[in-house]
Amino acid sequence: MTMLKRRLISPILAIAALASLSACASTKAPDRLVQAKTPTEHYQAKAVAEPREVRLAVHAQGLSGPQAEALAQFAQDWADADGGTIILRAPTGGPDAGASFRTVEGARSFLIDQGVPADRLIVTGYDAKGAPGGVLHISYEAYRAVVPSCGKTWVNIARSMTNEVQPNFGCAVTANMAAQIADPADLVRPQRSTPADAARRAVVLDKYRKGQITASEKDDQAKGVVSDAIK
């Protein structure tokens, strides 16, 4: 074999050896790529459950005017938060059992009048230990969005030898979303579906059975024309 052929073959063998090594390495990704996170995955908006409560003093005549106003606001907050079950905890074992009963029944009836379904109300009792008077506790669980604290510490973002996401990337977006979300419960569960329109469904099914067009008729406002002005 001549000297020229040896010089040509040596680089070819070296390239082939590197290609075989790269092929073997490609079968398993490095750990840093497997563990890498994107900015959207680095921070996730979360919500925590916390109780919302109103406490009403027990009265022999039932609910007072200020109590009714407080309970009306409580019912409005419950509806806005899409709250779950409302628990009414009445004092028991005290000398004012009749007053306690009238107060809790008045509060329950008032909440139903405010639009709270009866099956979302639970009445229970707690031991008042013989104390005069008593307090009616009315509560439900609501969700509060957790806003992360961003930008307190920073690292050198110009140095990224490990190709990892910087600690603060994605935090500002998540913090803004958590601060602006109307109902933090949406971060935990989907909204309840509204009831179906049975009347409209019957009309569509009737047209379908007759072979008629079921879509709504289009009018001029449904066209995609931006303007009909003469140019």
Backbone hydrogen bonds in HBPLUS format (Angstrom, degrees):
<---DONOR---> <-ACCEPTOR-->    atom                        ^
c    i                          cat <-CA-CA->   ^        H-A-AA   ^      H-
h    n   atom  resd res      DA  || num        DHA   H-A  angle D-A-AA Bond
n    s   type  num  typ     dist DA aas  dist angle  dist       angle   num
A0006-ARG N   A0002-THR O   3.25 MM   4  6.54 156.1  2.31 145.6 152.0     1
A0007-ARG N   A0003-MET O   3.13 MM   4  6.37 151.9  2.22 143.3 150.3     2
A0008-LEU N   A0004-LEU O   3.18 MM   4  6.47 142.5  2.33 141.4 151.1     3
A0009-ILE N   A0005-LYS O   2.95 MM   4  6.13 154.6  2.01 152.5 159.1     4
A0010-SER N   A0006-ARG O   3.15 MM   4  6.16 161.2  2.19 148.8 152.3     5
A0013-LEU N   A0009-ILE O   2.96 MM   4  6.22 159.4  2.00 160.6 165.6     6
A0014-ALA N   A0010-SER O   3.09 MM   4  6.31 155.8  2.15 147.2 154.1     7
A0015-ILE N   A0011-PRO O   2.98 MM   4  6.20 156.9  2.03 147.5 152.9     8
A0016-ALA N   A0012-ILE O   2.99 MM   4  6.22 157.8  2.04 148.2 154.3     9
A0017-ALA N   A0013-LEU O   2.97 MM   4  6.18 154.1  2.03 146.9 153.5    10
A0018-LEU N   A0014-ALA O   3.07 MM   4  6.35 156.9  2.12 147.3 152.9    11
A0019-ALA N   A0015-ILE O   2.96 MM   4  6.19 153.2  2.04 147.0 154.7    12
A0020-SER N   A0016-ALA O   3.00 MM   4  6.24 154.5  2.07 146.6 152.9    13
A0021-LEU N   A0017-ALA O   3.07 MM   4  6.33 152.2  2.15 144.0 151.5    14
A0022-SER N   A0018-LEU O   2.95 MM   4  6.18 157.2  2.00 148.9 154.8    15
A0023-ALA N   A0019-ALA O   2.97 MM   4  6.15 147.8  2.08 143.4 152.0    16
A0024-CYS N   A0020-SER O   3.11 MM   4  6.34 152.2  2.19 141.8 148.5    17
A0025-ALA N   A0021-LEU O   2.96 MM   4  6.21 154.6  2.02 146.3 153.7    18
A0026-SER N   A0022-SER O   3.01 MM   4  6.11 137.9  2.19 139.1 149.0    19
A0027-THR N   A0024-CYS O   3.39 MM   3  5.76 160.9  2.43 107.3 112.7    20
A0028-LYS N   A0025-ALA O   3.44 MM   3  6.11 162.1  2.47 115.3 118.9    21
A0033-LEU N   A0030-PRO O   3.19 MM   3  5.63 138.7  2.37 107.7 117.7    22
A0034-VAL N   A0030-PRO O   3.34 MM   4  6.70 154.1  2.41 147.9 155.1    23
A0035-GLN N   A0031-ASP O   2.96 MM   4  6.13 157.7  2.01 156.0 161.4    24
A0041-GLU N   A0038-THR O   3.03 MM   3  5.22 133.9  2.25 104.1 116.9    25
A0042-HIS N   A0038-THR O   2.95 MM   4  6.09 133.9  2.17 150.2 164.2    26
A0146-VAL N   A0046-LYS O   2.89 MM 100  5.57 172.3  1.89 148.4 148.7    27
A0048-VAL N   A0144-ARG O   2.94 MM  96  5.41 158.9  1.98 148.6 149.5    28
A0144-ARG N   A0048-VAL O   2.85 MM  96  5.41 157.8  1.89 151.3 157.7    29
A0050-GLU N   A0142-ALA O   2.80 MM  92  5.58 161.0  1.84 161.7 167.2    30
A0142-ALA N   A0050-GLU O   2.98 MM  92  5.58 174.4  1.99 153.8 152.4    31
A0052-ARG N   A0140-TYR O   2.78 MM  88  5.50 163.7  1.81 171.7 177.2    32
A0140-TYR N   A0052-ARG O   3.02 MM  88  5.50 145.6  2.14 146.5 157.2    33
A0054-VAL N   A0138-ILE O   2.86 MM  84  5.38 155.9  1.92 156.3 164.5    34
A0138-ILE N   A0054-VAL O   2.99 MM  84  5.38 162.3  2.02 161.2 166.4    35
A0056-LEU N   A0136-LEU O   2.90 MM  80  5.02 163.9  1.92 144.2 148.6    36
A0136-LEU N   A0056-LEU O   2.68 MM  80  5.02 173.3  1.69 158.7 158.3    37
A0058-VAL N   A0134-GLY O   3.16 MM  76  5.59 159.0  2.21 144.0 141.2    38
A0062-GLY N   A0059-HIS O   3.23 MM   3  5.23 162.4  2.26 102.8 107.8    39
A0068-ALA N   A0064-SER O   2.96 MM   4  6.20 150.8  2.05 147.9 155.6    40
A0069-GLU N   A0065-GLY O   3.07 MM   4  6.42 156.2  2.13 153.7 160.1    41
A0070-ALA N   A0066-PRO O   2.99 MM   4  6.22 161.5  2.02 148.0 152.9    42
A0071-LEU N   A0067-GLN O   2.86 MM   4  6.02 153.7  1.93 146.3 154.0    43
A0072-ALA N   A0068-ALA O   2.90 MM   4  6.05 145.9  2.01 143.3 152.2    44
A0073-GLN N   A0069-GLU O   3.11 MM   4  6.41 158.5  2.16 148.8 153.4    45
A0074-PHE N   A0070-ALA O   2.96 MM   4  6.15 147.7  2.07 139.4 149.2    46
A0075-ALA N   A0071-LEU O   2.93 MM   4  6.15 153.3  2.00 144.4 150.4    47
A0076-GLN N   A0072-ALA O   3.03 MM   4  6.29 150.2  2.13 142.9 151.1    48
A0077-ASP N   A0073-GLN O   2.93 MM   4  6.17 160.2  1.96 149.1 154.0    49
A0078-TRP N   A0074-PHE O   2.94 MM   4  6.17 151.5  2.02 143.7 152.1    50
A0079-ALA N   A0075-ALA O   3.01 MM   4  6.25 153.6  2.08 143.3 149.6    51
A0080-ASP N   A0076-GLN O   2.93 MM   4  6.21 159.7  1.97 151.3 157.0    52
A0081-ALA N   A0077-ASP O   2.98 MM   4  6.09 151.5  2.07 145.8 152.9    53
A0083-GLY N   A0078-TRP O   2.98 MM   5  5.13 176.0  1.99 155.3 156.6    54
A0082-ASP N   A0079-ALA O   3.17 MM   3  5.01 155.8  2.23  98.2 105.3    55
A0086-ILE N   A0120-ARG O   2.79 MM  34  6.07 167.0  1.80 177.5 173.4    56
A0122-ILE N   A0086-ILE O   2.94 MM  36  6.30 155.6  2.00 164.0 168.7    57
A0087-ILE N   A0139-SER O   2.87 MM  52  5.45 163.9  1.90 162.5 165.7    58
A0139-SER N   A0087-ILE O   3.03 MM  52  5.45 157.1  2.08 147.1 154.1    59
A0088-LEU N   A0122-ILE O   2.79 MM  34  6.11 167.7  1.81 164.9 168.1    60
A0124-THR N   A0088-LEU O   2.84 MM  36  6.09 169.6  1.85 163.6 163.8    61
A0089-ARG N   A0137-HIS O   2.73 MM  48  5.01 171.7  1.74 159.4 161.0    62
A0137-HIS N   A0089-ARG O   2.99 MM  48  5.01 160.9  2.03 149.3 147.0    63
A0090-ALA N   A0124-THR O   2.89 MM  34  6.31 163.4  1.91 149.7 147.8    64
A0126-TYR N   A0090-ALA O   2.98 MM  36  6.23 145.7  2.10 151.9 154.0    65
A0092-THR N   A0126-TYR O   2.87 MM  34  5.84 147.9  1.97 167.0 165.7    66
A0128-ALA N   A0092-THR O   2.81 MM  36  5.48 172.5  1.82 158.8 159.9    67
A0100-SER N   A0096-ASP O   2.99 MM   4  6.19 156.0  2.05 149.5 156.5    68
A0101-PHE N   A0097-ALA O   3.00 MM   4  6.22 154.7  2.07 145.9 152.3    69
A0102-ARG N   A0098-GLY O   3.01 MM   4  6.27 163.6  2.04 150.9 154.8    70
A0103-THR N   A0099-ALA O   2.96 MM   4  6.09 153.4  2.04 145.7 152.9    71
A0104-VAL N   A0100-SER O   3.06 MM   4  6.21 167.6  2.07 150.4 153.4    72
A0105-GLU N   A0101-PHE O   2.99 MM   4  6.07 160.0  2.03 149.6 155.6    73
A0106-GLY N   A0102-ARG O   2.90 MM   4  5.87 149.0  2.00 135.5 144.7    74
A0107-ALA N   A0103-THR O   2.90 MM   4  6.08 156.1  1.96 146.6 153.1    75
A0108-ARG N   A0104-VAL O   2.94 MM   4  6.08 156.4  1.99 142.2 148.8    76
A0109-SER N   A0105-GLU O   2.97 MM   4  6.10 166.3  1.98 147.4 151.0    77
A0110-PHE N   A0106-GLY O   2.95 MM   4  6.02 152.9  2.02 142.4 150.5    78
A0111-LEU N   A0107-ALA O   2.99 MM   4  6.18 158.0  2.04 148.7 153.5    79
A0112-ILE N   A0108-ARG O   3.10 MM   4  6.37 153.3  2.17 146.4 153.6    80
A0113-ASP N   A0109-SER O   3.00 MM   4  6.26 153.7  2.07 145.4 152.5    81
A0114-GLN N   A0110-PHE O   3.03 MM   4  6.33 130.6  2.28 137.9 151.5    82
A0116-VAL N   A0111-LEU O   3.06 MM   5  5.62 160.5  2.10 152.9 148.0    83
A0115-GLY N   A0112-ILE O   3.06 MM   3  5.26 161.6  2.09 108.4 112.9    84
A0120-ARG N   A0117-PRO O   3.01 MM   3  5.44 161.3  2.05 113.1 118.8    85
A0121-LEU N   A0118-ALA O   3.21 MM   3  5.47 161.4  2.25 113.0 114.5    86
A0131-ALA N   A0128-ALA O   3.21 MM   3  5.84 167.9  2.23 118.4 122.1    87
A0159-ARG N   A0156-ASN O   3.20 MM   3  5.70 163.2  2.23 111.6 116.7    88
A0163-ASN N   A0160-SER O   3.31 MM   3  5.26 156.0  2.37  98.8 105.9    89
A0169-PHE N   A0166-GLN O   3.14 MM   3  5.51 153.7  2.22 114.4 122.2    90
A0171-CYS N   A0168-ASN O   3.15 MM   3  5.49 164.0  2.18 127.3 130.9    91
A0174-THR N   A0170-GLY O   3.30 MM   4  6.40 162.9  2.33 141.5 146.2    92
A0175-ALA N   A0171-CYS O   2.86 MM   4  6.04 158.4  1.91 151.7 158.3    93
A0176-ASN N   A0172-ALA O   2.97 MM   4  6.14 160.7  2.01 149.7 154.1    94
A0177-MET N   A0173-VAL O   3.06 MM   4  6.27 160.7  2.09 148.9 154.1    95
A0178-ALA N   A0174-THR O   2.94 MM   4  6.10 162.2  1.98 150.9 155.8    96
A0179-ALA N   A0175-ALA O   3.01 MM   4  6.13 147.1  2.12 143.3 152.0    97
A0180-GLN N   A0176-ASN O   3.12 MM   4  6.21 137.0  2.31 141.8 152.0    98
A0181-ILE N   A0177-MET O   3.04 MM   4  5.94 132.3  2.28 149.7 158.5    99
A0186-ASP N   A0183-ASP O   2.94 MM   3  5.86 168.1  1.95 130.3 133.6   100
A0187-LEU N   A0184-PRO O   3.02 MM   3  5.65 159.5  2.07 116.4 122.3   101
A0188-VAL N   A0185-ALA O   2.92 MM   3  5.25 154.3  1.99 108.8 117.2   102
A0189-ARG N   A0185-ALA O   2.94 MM   4  6.19 168.2  1.96 167.1 169.7   103
A0201-ARG N   A0197-ASP O   3.02 MM   4  6.21 157.3  2.07 151.0 158.1   104
A0202-ALA N   A0198-ALA O   3.01 MM   4  6.19 151.1  2.10 143.4 150.1   105
A0203-VAL N   A0199-ALA O   3.14 MM   4  6.47 152.7  2.22 145.7 152.8   106
A0204-VAL N   A0200-ARG O   3.03 MM   4  6.30 163.9  2.06 153.8 157.3   107
A0205-LEU N   A0201-ARG O   2.97 MM   4  6.14 164.3  2.00 149.9 154.4   108
A0206-ASP N   A0202-ALA O   2.99 MM   4  6.10 153.1  2.07 142.1 149.3   109
A0207-LYS N   A0203-VAL O   3.06 MM   4  6.35 158.8  2.11 149.3 154.3   110
A0208-TYR N   A0204-VAL O   2.90 MM   4  6.11 153.6  1.97 148.3 156.4   111
A0209-ARG N   A0205-LEU O   2.96 MM   4  6.17 156.8  2.01 148.4 153.5   112
A0210-LYS N   A0206-ASP O   3.19 MM   4  6.40 143.3  2.33 139.0 148.5   113
A0212-GLN N   A0207-LYS O   2.85 MM   5  4.97 154.3  1.92 156.7 152.0   114
A0211-GLY N   A0208-TYR O   3.14 MM   3  5.08 155.9  2.20  99.7 107.1   115
A0222-ALA N   A0219-ASP O   3.06 MM   3  5.49 152.0  2.14 110.2 118.6   116
A0223-LYS N   A0220-ASP O   3.30 MM   3  5.63 167.8  2.32 109.4 112.9   117
